[in-house]
Amino acid sequence: MTALQPFRKLDSRTAVLARADIDTDQIIPARYLKGTTRAGLGRWLFAGWRYDEQGRPRADFPLSRPEAHGAQVLVAGANFGCGSSREHAPWALLDYGFRAVVSSSIADIFRGNALKNGLLPVIVDPATHEILLASPGVRVSIDLESCTLAFGDARVSFAIDPFSRRCLLQGVDELGYLLEQGDAIAAYEKEQG
């Protein structure tokens, strides 16, 4: 069981990575998947783009820009998280400090892995997405209880399945949820004889 940080409301600036079709190998390259723990993976987030051949940070990479420092919301191009199933991808984003990813489309497998690990994938309409992509560093407010994202005068709704929403609000993963049902499970087993 993994203890997750409950997610209710998040107020943060955004970091913008406007590229479309960012796959899981670009999020966390395979050469950094040797460990089975989450700690330290944020260092290698987007490593192929963040660092030059000598391992020095690239000043022109979007996460290196001053407005991106400390941002907990990543606004990414369409079809974010495509490619192979790689639980290390949401782990790296979380370890780096992101709590949510916003896009007009997020790959289904990545979306599922993100939700199971406490990273909120927020899908917004294309017009809102374009505004956010063009506004690095804008302050947004994400409210999971009302399933809304707000910035400036704009407020948009997003969808999330009820079970994932409940787990995120409570800060539990699927196993944690099942363990919380211990009394109900025991009562059912007793009834079944």
VMD Tcl script that draws the C-alpha trace (Angstrom):
set ca {
  {0.00 0.00 0.00}
  {1.23 3.45 -0.88}
  {0.32 6.48 1.19}
  {-0.70 9.25 -1.15}
  {-1.01 12.92 -0.40}
  {-4.73 13.79 -0.43}
  {-5.70 16.02 -3.33}
  {-8.50 18.49 -2.77}
  {-7.50 21.89 -4.08}
  {-4.28 23.01 -5.70}
  {-3.26 26.60 -6.39}
  {-0.10 26.86 -8.45}
  {1.66 28.49 -11.34}
  {1.96 26.39 -14.48}
  {4.95 25.07 -16.35}
  {4.26 24.61 -20.06}
  {5.67 21.91 -22.31}
  {3.72 22.52 -25.51}
  {4.99 19.55 -27.53}
  {2.34 17.09 -28.71}
  {2.69 13.31 -28.44}
  {5.13 13.28 -25.50}
  {5.58 9.58 -24.81}
  {6.56 7.84 -21.59}
  {10.15 7.28 -22.78}
  {10.53 11.04 -23.19}
  {8.98 11.63 -19.76}
  {11.47 9.25 -18.12}
  {14.01 7.59 -20.47}
  {14.38 3.81 -20.12}
  {18.00 4.10 -19.00}
  {16.75 5.53 -15.68}
  {14.33 2.70 -14.89}
  {16.78 0.53 -12.97}
  {15.22 1.17 -9.56}
  {11.90 0.13 -8.15}
  {11.45 3.12 -5.88}
  {9.99 6.50 -6.71}
  {12.57 8.60 -4.91}
  {14.99 10.49 -7.12}
  {13.21 9.94 -10.44}
  {12.33 13.64 -10.75}
  {15.99 14.34 -11.44}
  {15.64 12.44 -14.73}
  {12.26 13.85 -15.79}
  {12.54 14.77 -19.50}
  {16.29 14.06 -19.21}
  {16.79 13.79 -22.97}
  {15.53 17.34 -23.38}
  {16.57 18.95 -20.06}
  {20.27 18.11 -20.25}
  {22.94 18.43 -22.91}
  {25.41 15.66 -23.86}
  {27.65 16.58 -20.89}
  {24.72 16.41 -18.44}
  {24.40 20.17 -18.02}
  {20.90 21.68 -17.80}
  {19.71 23.35 -21.00}
  {18.71 26.95 -20.25}
  {16.22 26.97 -23.13}
  {14.22 23.96 -21.89}
  {10.78 25.08 -20.62}
  {11.24 23.61 -17.12}
  {14.49 25.59 -16.77}
  {12.70 28.93 -17.20}
  {12.13 31.04 -14.07}
  {8.32 30.96 -14.36}
  {8.39 27.15 -14.23}
  {10.33 26.87 -10.95}
  {8.11 25.51 -8.20}
  {5.17 24.94 -10.54}
  {3.00 22.01 -9.48}
  {0.88 21.97 -12.64}
  {2.31 20.89 -15.98}
  {0.41 22.03 -19.07}
  {1.43 19.67 -21.87}
  {0.68 19.28 -25.55}
  {-2.01 16.94 -26.86}
  {-1.74 13.17 -26.44}
  {0.48 13.43 -23.38}
  {1.82 10.15 -21.96}
  {1.41 8.07 -25.10}
  {3.63 5.06 -25.72}
  {4.36 2.18 -23.40}
  {2.88 1.62 -19.99}
  {5.44 2.97 -17.57}
  {4.49 3.63 -13.98}
  {7.82 5.41 -13.59}
  {6.44 8.28 -15.73}
  {3.93 9.55 -13.15}
  {6.46 8.72 -10.40}
  {9.02 11.02 -12.07}
  {6.48 13.83 -12.49}
  {5.42 13.55 -8.83}
  {9.00 13.34 -7.56}
  {9.84 16.48 -9.55}
  {6.99 18.28 -7.79}
  {4.05 18.15 -10.18}
  {0.65 17.26 -8.72}
  {-1.40 17.65 -11.93}
  {-0.99 17.46 -15.71}
  {-3.34 19.48 -17.92}
  {-3.86 18.79 -21.63}
  {-6.56 18.48 -24.27}
  {-5.87 14.73 -24.41}
  {-3.95 12.31 -22.21}
  {-3.18 8.71 -23.17}
  {-5.45 6.22 -21.41}
  {-2.75 3.99 -19.91}
  {-0.78 6.97 -18.61}
  {-4.00 8.48 -17.24}
  {-4.74 5.27 -15.31}
  {-1.19 5.04 -13.94}
  {-1.28 8.70 -12.94}
  {-4.56 8.35 -11.04}
  {-3.32 5.24 -9.19}
  {-0.24 7.13 -8.04}
  {-1.77 10.44 -6.95}
  {-1.09 12.55 -10.05}
  {-4.24 14.26 -11.32}
  {-4.67 14.22 -15.13}
  {-6.96 17.09 -16.16}
  {-8.41 17.09 -19.66}
  {-9.72 20.46 -20.83}
  {-11.40 21.63 -24.02}
  {-9.13 22.68 -26.94}
  {-9.80 26.43 -26.55}
  {-8.86 26.40 -22.84}
  {-5.85 24.25 -23.66}
  {-4.60 26.76 -26.24}
  {-4.90 29.63 -23.74}
  {-2.95 27.68 -21.10}
  {-0.26 26.62 -23.59}
  {0.26 30.28 -24.50}
  {0.47 31.39 -20.84}
  {3.48 29.83 -19.08}
  {3.52 30.70 -15.40}
  {-0.17 31.58 -15.18}
  {-1.69 30.86 -11.76}
  {-4.39 28.18 -11.82}
  {-6.63 26.68 -9.19}
  {-7.69 23.04 -9.51}
  {-10.53 21.96 -7.25}
  {-11.06 18.19 -7.24}
  {-14.16 18.40 -5.07}
  {-16.00 20.47 -7.72}
  {-13.92 19.09 -10.65}
  {-13.05 22.57 -11.90}
  {-9.95 24.36 -13.12}
  {-9.90 28.15 -12.84}
  {-7.53 30.89 -13.97}
  {-8.14 34.58 -14.42}
  {-11.87 34.94 -15.12}
  {-12.12 31.46 -16.68}
  {-13.54 28.40 -14.94}
  {-13.90 25.05 -16.72}
  {-15.06 21.64 -15.61}
  {-13.19 18.38 -16.10}
  {-14.26 14.76 -15.76}
  {-12.82 12.08 -13.50}
  {-14.30 8.71 -12.60}
  {-15.88 8.64 -9.12}
  {-13.64 5.90 -7.72}
  {-10.39 7.63 -8.72}
  {-11.74 10.93 -7.43}
  {-12.60 9.35 -4.07}
  {-9.15 7.75 -3.76}
  {-7.39 11.03 -4.58}
  {-9.53 13.02 -2.15}
  {-8.80 10.50 0.62}
  {-5.14 10.04 -0.28}
  {-5.34 6.26 -0.71}
  {-4.42 3.95 -3.55}
  {-6.55 0.96 -4.61}
  {-5.01 -1.35 -2.02}
  {-5.53 1.24 0.70}
  {-9.16 1.53 -0.32}
  {-9.61 -2.26 -0.09}
  {-7.93 -2.38 3.31}
  {-10.36 0.27 4.55}
  {-13.19 -2.15 3.64}
  {-11.90 -4.85 6.00}
  {-14.96 -4.87 8.28}
  {-17.40 -5.05 5.36}
  {-15.38 -7.85 3.74}
  {-15.28 -9.82 7.00}
  {-19.06 -9.38 7.47}
  {-19.71 -10.58 3.91}
  {-17.45 -13.62 4.37}
  {-19.23 -14.46 7.61}
  {-22.61 -14.30 5.85}
  {-21.38 -16.59 3.11}
  {-20.40 -19.20 5.69}
}
mol new
graphics top color blue
foreach p $ca { graphics top sphere $p radius 0.5 }
foreach p [lrange $ca 0 end-1] q [lrange $ca 1 end] { graphics top cylinder $p $q radius 0.2 }
display resetview
